[in-house]
Amino acid sequence: MSFHMHLRATATNEVPEDFSSLVDLMSTAWEAHQNEYAAGVAHSIDKDFGHVHELYIMGLDHSDGTNPANNLPIFGGRHIDGPAKDQPPFVILDPAEVHRTADFLQTLSFDERWRIAGTNLSTPYIGWEDENAARKIYLGHHDALRTFYQRAARAGDAVIKAFWY
């Protein structure tokens, strides 16, 4: 089974507000993903996106109910739920949240986050020939997200997130 988190930078006035229109927009965008990726307006993470979220939040206390910037890159934002309970929601970050996310990713110390979360996140990679494989994979995800969100922030765009299963 394949699953992806698909991000797309979109002008605020072009962000649909209903689930059906988001399905149409993001399905069309997914079909053009390679071109949109090359243009810098789209990014995706296969299967690892939940673990990337863990990289950003592991070891932090959010019991006060706040939505700090470290929640924003993956699951944070306004959720638009579908009509069926088994459908993942679309998630939308407005331009201010995109700026917060870009700032967070720019100032984040990957090495510090890896020190906290790396042991847990490396477990599936035990026994691989390259003992630094997990770190390289997560650093690649982090660098790509940082670049994507910086471009979106500079353009003043919102970001739509789709979770395809």
ROMI-169677 format. One record per residue: residue in one letter; x negated, y, z of N, C-alpha, C, O, CB in turn. Coordinates in steps of 0.2 Angstrom, whole numbers, padded with zeros to 4 digits, always signed. Glycine has a CB too. Layout:
<sites>
AXYZXYZXYZXYZXYZ ...
</sites>
This chain:
<sites>
M-0004-0006+0000+0000+0000+0000-0004+0006+0000-0010+0006+0003+0005+0000+0006 S-0002+0011-0004-0006+0017-0004-0002+0023-0001+0004+0023-0001-0007+0019-0012 F-0006+0027+0003-0003+0033+0006-0008+0039+0005-0014+0038+0006-0001+0032+0013 H-0005+0045+0004-0009+0051+0003-0006+0057+0007+0000+0057+0008-0010+0052-0004 M-0011+0061+0009-0008+0068+0011-0010+0072+0005-0016+0073+0003-0012+0071+0018 H-0005+0076+0002-0006+0080-0004-0005+0087-0002+0000+0089+0000-0002+0078-0010 L-0010+0091-0003-0010+0099-0001-0010+0103-0008-0013+0101-0012-0015+0101+0003 R-0005+0108-0008-0005+0112-0014-0004+0119-0011+0000+0121-0008+0001+0110-0018 A-0009+0124-0014-0008+0131-0012-0003+0134-0017-0003+0132-0023-0015+0134-0013 T+0001+0138-0015+0007+0140-0019+0009+0147-0016+0008+0149-0010+0013+0136-0018 A+0010+0152-0021+0012+0158-0020+0018+0158-0015+0023+0154-0016+0014+0163-0026 T+0019+0162-0010+0024+0162-0005+0031+0162-0008+0035+0159-0006+0023+0168+0000 N+0032+0166-0013+0038+0167-0016+0040+0161-0021+0046+0161-0023+0038+0173-0021 E+0036+0156-0022+0037+0150-0026+0038+0144-0021+0038+0139-0024+0031+0149-0031 V+0038+0145-0015+0039+0139-0010+0046+0138-0009+0050+0142-0007+0035+0141-0003 P+0048+0132-0012+0055+0130-0011+0057+0129-0003+0052+0127+0001+0057+0123-0015 E+0063+0130-0002+0065+0130+0005+0069+0124+0007+0072+0123+0012+0069+0136+0007 D+0071+0120+0002+0075+0114+0003+0071+0107+0001+0066+0108-0004+0081+0114-0001 F+0073+0102+0004+0069+0096+0003+0069+0093-0005+0064+0091-0007+0072+0090+0007 S+0075+0094-0008+0075+0091-0015+0071+0095-0020+0067+0092-0024+0082+0092-0017 S+0071+0102-0019+0066+0106-0023+0059+0105-0021+0055+0105-0026+0068+0113-0022 L+0057+0103-0015+0050+0102-0013+0048+0095-0017+0043+0094-0019+0050+0101-0006 V+0053+0090-0017+0051+0084-0020+0050+0085-0027+0045+0083-0030+0057+0079-0020 D+0054+0089-0031+0053+0091-0038+0046+0094-0039+0042+0092-0043+0058+0095-0041 L+0045+0100-0035+0038+0103-0036+0032+0099-0034+0028+0099-0038+0038+0109-0031 M+0032+0095-0029+0026+0092-0027+0025+0085-0031+0020+0083-0032+0027+0090-0020 S+0031+0082-0034+0030+0077-0038+0027+0079-0045+0022+0076-0047+0037+0074-0040 T+0029+0085-0047+0026+0087-0053+0019+0089-0052+0014+0088-0056+0030+0094-0056 A+0017+0092-0046+0010+0094-0044+0006+0087-0044+0000+0087-0046+0010+0098-0038 W+0009+0082-0041+0005+0076-0040+0003+0073-0047-0002+0070-0048+0009+0071-0036 E+0008+0073-0052+0006+0071-0058+0001+0075-0062-0003+0072-0066+0013+0071-0063 A+0000+0081-0060-0005+0086-0063-0011+0086-0058-0015+0091-0058-0002+0092-0064 H-0012+0082-0053-0016+0083-0047-0023+0084-0050-0027+0088-0047-0016+0077-0043 Q-0026+0080-0054-0033+0081-0057-0034+0088-0059-0039+0091-0058-0035+0076-0062 N-0029+0091-0063-0030+0097-0066-0030+0103-0060-0034+0107-0060-0025+0099-0071 E-0025+0102-0056-0024+0106-0050-0030+0106-0045-0032+0111-0043-0018+0105-0046 Y-0033+0100-0044-0039+0099-0040-0044+0103-0043-0048+0107-0040-0040+0092-0039 A-0045+0102-0050-0051+0106-0053-0050+0113-0053-0055+0117-0053-0051+0103-0060 A-0044+0115-0053-0042+0123-0052-0043+0125-0045-0043+0131-0044-0036+0124-0055 G-0044+0121-0040-0044+0123-0033-0038+0124-0030-0038+0127-0024-0049+0129-0033 V-0032+0122-0033-0026+0124-0029-0023+0117-0026-0017+0118-0023-0021+0127-0034 A-0026+0112-0027-0024+0106-0024-0029+0102-0021-0035+0102-0023-0020+0101-0029 H-0027+0098-0016-0032+0093-0013-0028+0087-0010-0022+0088-0009-0036+0097-0007 S-0031+0082-0009-0028+0076-0006-0033+0072-0002-0039+0072-0003-0024+0072-0012 I-0030+0068+0003-0034+0063+0007-0030+0057+0007-0025+0056+0009-0036+0066+0014 D-0034+0052+0004-0031+0045+0004-0031+0042+0011-0036+0044+0015-0034+0040-0001 K-0027+0039+0014-0026+0035+0020-0029+0038+0026-0027+0036+0032-0028+0028+0019 D-0035+0042+0026-0039+0044+0031-0036+0050+0035-0039+0052+0040-0046+0045+0029 F-0031+0053+0032-0029+0060+0035-0027+0060+0042-0028+0065+0045-0023+0062+0030 G-0024+0054+0044-0022+0054+0052-0028+0054+0056-0028+0057+0061-0018+0048+0053 H-0033+0051+0053-0040+0050+0057-0043+0057+0057-0047+0059+0062-0044+0045+0054 V-0043+0060+0051-0046+0067+0051-0042+0072+0056-0046+0076+0059-0045+0070+0044 H-0036+0071+0057-0032+0075+0062-0035+0073+0069-0036+0077+0073-0024+0073+0062 E-0036+0067+0070-0039+0065+0076-0046+0068+0078-0048+0070+0083-0040+0057+0077 L-0050+0068+0072-0056+0072+0073-0055+0079+0076-0059+0081+0080-0060+0072+0066 Y-0050+0082+0073-0049+0089+0075-0046+0090+0082-0047+0095+0086-0045+0093+0070 I-0042+0085+0085-0039+0086+0091-0041+0081+0097-0040+0083+0102-0032+0084+0090 M-0045+0076+0095-0047+0072+0100-0051+0075+0106-0055+0079+0105-0052+0066+0098 G-0049+0074+0112-0052+0076+0118-0050+0083+0120-0052+0086+0125-0060+0077+0117 L-0045+0086+0117-0042+0092+0118-0035+0092+0122-0032+0087+0120-0041+0097+0112 D-0034+0096+0126-0027+0096+0130-0022+0100+0127-0023+0106+0127-0029+0098+0138 H-0017+0097+0124-0011+0101+0122-0005+0100+0125+0000+0101+0123-0010+0099+0114 S-0006+0099+0132+0000+0097+0136+0005+0104+0137+0010+0103+0139-0002+0094+0142 D+0002+0109+0136+0006+0116+0137+0011+0117+0131+0014+0122+0131+0001+0121+0138 G+0011+0113+0126+0015+0113+0120+0013+0118+0115+0017+0120+0110+0022+0115+0123 T+0007+0121+0115+0005+0126+0110+0003+0122+0104+0002+0116+0104-0001+0130+0113 N+0003+0126+0099+0001+0123+0092-0006+0127+0090-0006+0131+0086+0006+0124+0087 P-0011+0125+0093-0018+0128+0092-0020+0127+0085-0017+0122+0081-0023+0126+0097 A-0025+0130+0082-0027+0130+0075-0029+0123+0074-0029+0121+0068-0032+0135+0074 N-0032+0119+0078-0034+0112+0077-0029+0108+0074-0030+0102+0072-0038+0109+0082 N-0022+0109+0076-0017+0105+0073-0015+0107+0066-0012+0103+0063-0011+0106+0078 L-0017+0113+0064-0014+0115+0057-0017+0112+0051-0013+0111+0046-0016+0122+0057 P-0023+0110+0051-0026+0107+0044-0022+0101+0041-0021+0101+0035-0033+0105+0045 I-0020+0097+0046-0016+0091+0043-0009+0091+0045-0005+0091+0040-0019+0084+0047 F-0006+0091+0051+0001+0090+0052+0004+0096+0054+0010+0096+0055+0002+0085+0057 G+0000+0102+0055+0004+0108+0058+0007+0112+0052+0006+0111+0046-0002+0112+0061 G+0012+0115+0055+0016+0119+0050+0024+0118+0051+0026+0114+0056+0014+0118+0043 R+0028+0121+0047+0035+0121+0047+0037+0115+0043+0035+0114+0038+0038+0127+0045 H+0041+0110+0047+0043+0104+0044+0050+0105+0040+0054+0108+0043+0043+0098+0049 I+0050+0102+0034+0056+0102+0030+0058+0094+0030+0055+0091+0026+0056+0105+0023 D+0063+0092+0034+0065+0085+0034+0069+0083+0028+0073+0087+0026+0068+0084+0041 G+0069+0077+0026+0073+0074+0021+0079+0071+0024+0080+0071+0030+0069+0069+0017 P+0084+0070+0019+0090+0067+0021+0090+0060+0025+0094+0058+0029+0095+0067+0016 A+0085+0056+0023+0084+0049+0026+0079+0050+0031+0074+0053+0031+0082+0044+0020 K+0080+0046+0037+0075+0046+0042+0068+0043+0041+0064+0045+0044+0078+0042+0048 D+0068+0039+0036+0062+0035+0034+0057+0039+0029+0052+0037+0027+0063+0029+0031 Q+0060+0045+0027+0056+0050+0023+0051+0054+0027+0054+0057+0031+0061+0054+0018 P+0045+0055+0025+0041+0059+0029+0043+0067+0027+0045+0068+0021+0033+0058+0027 P+0042+0071+0031+0044+0078+0030+0039+0081+0025+0033+0079+0025+0045+0082+0036 F+0041+0087+0022+0036+0091+0019+0034+0096+0024+0038+0097+0029+0039+0095+0013 V+0028+0099+0024+0025+0103+0029+0023+0109+0026+0019+0109+0021+0020+0100+0034 I+0025+0115+0028+0023+0121+0025+0019+0126+0030+0021+0127+0035+0029+0125+0022 L+0013+0128+0028+0010+0134+0031+0011+0140+0028+0010+0141+0022+0002+0132+0032 D+0013+0145+0031+0013+0152+0028+0006+0155+0028+0002+0152+0030+0018+0157+0032 P+0006+0160+0024-0001+0163+0023-0005+0165+0029-0011+0164+0029-0001+0169+0019 A-0002+0167+0034-0005+0168+0041-0008+0162+0044-0013+0162+0046+0000+0172+0046 E-0004+0157+0043-0006+0150+0046-0012+0147+0042-0017+0144+0044-0001+0145+0046 V-0012+0149+0035-0017+0146+0031-0024+0150+0033-0029+0147+0033-0015+0148+0023 H-0023+0157+0034-0029+0160+0036-0032+0158+0043-0038+0157+0044-0027+0168+0037 R-0027+0156+0048-0029+0153+0054-0033+0147+0053-0038+0145+0056-0023+0152+0059 T-0030+0143+0048-0033+0136+0047-0040+0137+0044-0045+0134+0046-0029+0132+0042 A-0041+0142+0039-0047+0143+0036-0052+0145+0041-0058+0143+0041-0046+0148+0030 D-0050+0150+0045-0055+0152+0050-0057+0147+0055-0063+0146+0057-0051+0158+0054 F-0052+0143+0057-0054+0137+0062-0059+0132+0058-0064+0131+0061-0047+0133+0063 L-0058+0130+0052-0062+0126+0049-0069+0129+0047-0074+0125+0047-0059+0123+0042 Q-0069+0135+0046-0075+0139+0045-0080+0139+0051-0086+0138+0051-0074+0146+0042 T-0077+0140+0057-0080+0141+0063-0081+0134+0067-0085+0134+0072-0077+0146+0068 L-0078+0129+0065-0078+0123+0069-0085+0120+0068-0088+0120+0063-0073+0118+0066 S-0088+0117+0074-0094+0114+0073-0092+0106+0072-0090+0103+0076-0098+0114+0080 F-0093+0104+0066-0092+0097+0064-0096+0093+0069-0094+0088+0071-0094+0096+0057 D-0102+0094+0070-0107+0090+0074-0104+0089+0081-0104+0084+0084-0114+0093+0074 E-0101+0095+0084-0098+0094+0091-0092+0090+0090-0091+0086+0095-0096+0101+0093 R-0088+0091+0085-0082+0087+0085-0084+0079+0084-0081+0075+0087-0077+0089+0079 W-0089+0078+0080-0091+0071+0079-0094+0068+0085-0093+0062+0086-0096+0071+0073 R-0097+0072+0089-0100+0070+0095-0094+0067+0100-0095+0062+0103-0104+0075+0099 I-0088+0071+0100-0083+0069+0104-0079+0063+0101-0077+0059+0104-0078+0075+0105 A-0078+0063+0094-0073+0058+0091-0076+0053+0087-0073+0048+0085-0068+0062+0087 G-0083+0054+0085-0086+0049+0081-0086+0042+0082-0085+0038+0078-0093+0052+0080 T-0087+0040+0089-0087+0033+0091-0081+0030+0089-0081+0025+0086-0089+0033+0098 N-0075+0033+0091-0069+0030+0090-0067+0030+0082-0065+0025+0080-0063+0034+0093 L-0069+0035+0078-0068+0035+0071-0072+0031+0067-0070+0029+0062-0068+0042+0069 S-0078+0029+0070-0083+0024+0067-0081+0017+0067-0084+0013+0063-0090+0026+0069 T-0077+0015+0072-0075+0008+0073-0074+0004+0067-0076-0001+0066-0070+0007+0078 P-0069+0006+0062-0068+0002+0056-0074+0002+0051-0074-0003+0047-0062+0006+0052 Y-0079+0005+0052-0085+0005+0048-0091+0001+0051-0096+0001+0048-0087+0012+0046 I-0090-0002+0057-0095-0006+0060-0097-0012+0055-0092-0015+0052-0093-0009+0067 G-0103-0013+0054-0106-0018+0050-0107-0016+0043-0110-0019+0039-0101-0023+0050 W-0105-0009+0041-0107-0007+0034-0114-0006+0034-0118-0005+0039-0103+0000+0033 E-0117-0007+0028-0124-0006+0027-0127+0001+0029-0132+0001+0032-0126-0007+0020 D-0123+0006+0027-0125+0013+0029-0122+0014+0036-0116+0015+0037-0123+0018+0024 E-0126+0014+0041-0123+0016+0048-0120+0023+0049-0117+0024+0054-0129+0015+0053 N-0122+0027+0044-0119+0034+0044-0113+0035+0040-0111+0040+0038-0124+0039+0043 A-0110+0029+0037-0105+0030+0032-0099+0034+0035-0096+0038+0031-0103+0023+0030 A-0097+0032+0041-0091+0035+0043-0092+0043+0044-0088+0047+0042-0089+0032+0050 R-0098+0045+0047-0099+0052+0048-0099+0055+0041-0096+0061+0040-0106+0053+0051 K-0102+0052+0036-0102+0055+0029-0095+0056+0026-0094+0061+0023-0107+0051+0024 I-0091+0051+0027-0084+0051+0025-0080+0057+0028-0077+0061+0024-0080+0045+0026 Y-0081+0058+0035-0077+0063+0038-0080+0070+0037-0076+0075+0036-0077+0061+0045 L-0086+0070+0036-0089+0077+0034-0087+0079+0027-0086+0085+0026-0097+0076+0034 G-0087+0074+0023-0084+0075+0016-0077+0078+0016-0075+0083+0013-0084+0069+0012 H-0073+0075+0020-0066+0077+0021-0066+0084+0024-0062+0089+0022-0062+0072+0026 H-0070+0085+0029-0070+0092+0032-0072+0097+0028-0069+0102+0027-0074+0091+0039 D-0078+0096+0024-0080+0101+0019-0075+0103+0014-0074+0108+0012-0087+0099+0016 A-0072+0097+0011-0067+0098+0006-0061+0102+0009-0058+0107+0005-0064+0092+0003 L-0058+0101+0015-0053+0104+0018-0055+0112+0019-0051+0116+0017-0051+0101+0024 R-0061+0113+0021-0063+0120+0022-0063+0124+0016-0061+0129+0016-0070+0120+0026 T-0066+0121+0011-0066+0124+0004-0059+0126+0002-0057+0131-0001-0070+0120-0001 F-0054+0121+0002-0047+0121+0000-0044+0127+0003-0041+0131+0000-0044+0115+0000 Y-0044+0127+0010-0041+0132+0014-0044+0139+0013-0040+0144+0013-0041+0130+0021 Q-0050+0139+0012-0053+0146+0011-0051+0149+0005-0049+0155+0004-0061+0145+0011 R-0050+0145-0001-0048+0147-0007-0040+0150-0006-0039+0155-0009-0048+0142-0013 A-0036+0145-0003-0029+0147-0002-0029+0154+0002-0024+0158+0000-0026+0141+0001 A-0033+0154+0007-0032+0160+0011-0034+0167+0007-0031+0172+0008-0037+0160+0017 R-0040+0166+0003-0042+0172-0001-0036+0174-0006-0036+0180-0007-0048+0170-0005 A-0033+0169-0008-0027+0170-0013-0021+0173-0010-0016+0175-0013-0026+0164-0017 G-0021+0172-0003-0015+0174+0000-0009+0169+0000-0003+0171+0000-0012+0181-0002 D-0011+0163-0002-0006+0158-0003-0003+0154+0003-0006+0155+0008-0008+0153-0008 A+0003+0151+0002+0005+0147+0007+0002+0140+0005+0000+0139+0000+0013+0146+0007 V+0003+0135+0009+0001+0128+0008+0007+0123+0009+0010+0124+0015-0006+0126+0012 I+0008+0119+0004+0013+0114+0005+0010+0107+0006+0005+0106+0002+0018+0114-0001 K+0012+0103+0011+0009+0097+0012+0014+0092+0011+0020+0092+0013+0006+0096+0019 A+0013+0087+0006+0017+0081+0005+0013+0075+0008+0007+0074+0007+0019+0080-0002 F+0017+0070+0010+0014+0064+0013+0018+0058+0009+0023+0057+0010+0015+0063+0021 W+0014+0056+0004+0016+0051-0001+0015+0044+0002+0009+0042+0004+0013+0051-0008 Y+0020+0039+0003+0019+0033+0005+0022+0028+0000+0022+0022+0001+0022+0031+0012 
</sites>
